[in-house]
Amino acid sequence: MSAERTLTNFVRALRSADVRVSTGETLDAVQVVKLIGYSDKSVLKTSLRAVLAKSNREKQAYDRLFDLYFSQGQSKAADSETSTKDDNESGSEDGYDGFLDLATSGDDAAIDAALARAGQEVGLEDIRFSTQVGYYSQKMLKAMGVEEMETTLLERLQDHSPEGDADAEVMIDARKNMTTRALEYARTQFDIYGEGATQQFREDFLSKKRINEMDVSDLNRMKPLVEKLARRLATKHSRRRRRKNRGQIDLRRTLRANAGRDGVPFDVHWRQKKKDRPKIILICDVSNSVARYVRFLLLFLYCMQDVVKDLHTFAFSARLKDVGEILDTSLDGFEQAMEKVMHEAGWGSTDYGQALSDLFVDHWSLIDRKTTLIILGDARSNHGDPRLDLFEEATARAKRTVWLNPESRALWGSGDSEMLRYFPHCSVVSGLSTLKDLERAVDDVLTHYR
């Protein structure tokens, strides 16, 4: 394998593990390899890490993949750049005549090189699932010529002679040993190329699965996925809130700054538009019907504290309670904090009107023109007074009002649902059934502050 192919395959493995490597960074890595080569793995690992990995999470993934990838002699193969093409044309494998000769040679380096060539020939870097390990290992054995040996093996078995049986036993052992080596090689290649892709496939499937259909095992896997999606949104929205509009000159500031130069505009000033930082008031119905959705929304926003610094969190079933201090804990303590929230605010008959009244009495001053109100709930208020007057006034005071409803639109207004009465006063009413819905909703809220 050439030096360029070795490096590009490694970059491909990093990308499959969700390490973001741009084309420019790849070119920088090529220059690094040209300068230091592959001979000193320790120096190579440190140098490439500085170019290819940025966050702590990416550095951890990089270290794991580097050790796996270059443990198979990739760097040695790249530096030597032997004429593999000539070897393939002559039908030899590092000087050994055929599969049996190679398998019984005891030359581990030659066997590893032959496995690497066979893996490259059958496209082993495309492996994506652990169930493909056996399939690819068999393809590798065929590429190395096992079928020719199997034909000879069948002939020896049909001889029914001591010599034929002895030869057959040698061939059977050789095939068994090489199959084991091929399986090990394919498993390692899956760890390099496929494990990250498999994880991404699982996460994509999980993010589109309805939250109310998840079992315990799904919920356990959701937390790292929520954190990952939140980090992605945080990166997207953690840009400067002040942006220069370079298409419009601030004429007054320009003339004032250049008054001492007879008005000649040496120092040009541009108009700047100041963007508000996100300010969110989150009101969550924590009754049994929607509690699971609340958990994910709070975790999502909790993971984005660097972007959403001004976050006020309230929970209710009957009476509204400020739970911001309860949730102001380390991420490791989030589950315990949520249990406390549910215990203190999750009991009682659901009453949206009472919750709005409590907001009016105790926290009304928090709502201003910079505020986005987010209400998460099904708007089922047990036929109590929904206090539309307070809700209308709150939405008039706020920048935007976003309602996230886990129920389908067909159920709005049925039974004790007040959703159709709240609906006209909302800026946005979104269905919330999957983690993707949640990601889109939070992204939309933050986009209006850019």
Summary of the structure (lengths in Angstrom):
residues: 450
radius of gyration: 31.8
end to end distance: 47.4
largest distance: 111.3
contacts: 1369
relative contact order: 0.07
helix: 62%
strand: 11%
